Amino acid sequence: MVGARAQESAIPTSGDHSAVRSAFALTGFLAASFVVAVIGSALSVTAISGWYDDLAKPMWTPPNAVFGPVWTVLYSSMAVAAWLVWRQPASTARRRALVAYVVQLVLNGLWTPVFFGLGSLVGASGLWIALGIIVALDFAILAAIIRFADISKPAAALLIPYWFWTLFATTLNAAIAVLAA
């Protein structure tokens, strides 16, 4: 009888199932963020060492080596923020928050190839198109922060450094577009 009780206790409880599901969700959010990061990095790496280096840039442009580590931290915190929202009970507010997250992630993923790819191909016109995308991204991140705050204040707080960095990147994009015109 003792052996049977030991086997029963080895059967996962619903809490264990929930923990596994939660871990898979976190992994999924991290993977989605890093797919966007890897695609952006792959599309920009050749432009950075060529076309981008030759551009006139504003004096507040950080060294290229800063961007990778900063984006790694930001993509990680974005994923954790989305996961914190996902962990909350299903609701219309949670669904809207996660949709806002996906929208900003798509815009984020779109900006890099437009700025570096289209910018290197067509010059200032591509940079202005990228500026339009990053301004939309600024508003999309703000919408995600507001939606996240309704669900989880810590999740919303995790997006604030990302929003500030993107606002900073917007100033860089705008200045580079003006200087390239």
Buried (B, 14 or more C-beta within 10 A) or exposed (E): EEEEEEEEEEEEEEEEEEEEEEEEBBEBBBEBBBEBBEEBBEBBEEBBEEBBEEBEBEEEBEEEEEBEEBBEEBBBBBBBBBBBBBBBEEEEBBEBBBEBBEBBBEBBBBBBBBBBBBBBEEBBBBBBBBBEBBBBBBEBBBBBBEBBBBBBEEBBBBBBBBBEBBBEBBEBBBBBBBEBE
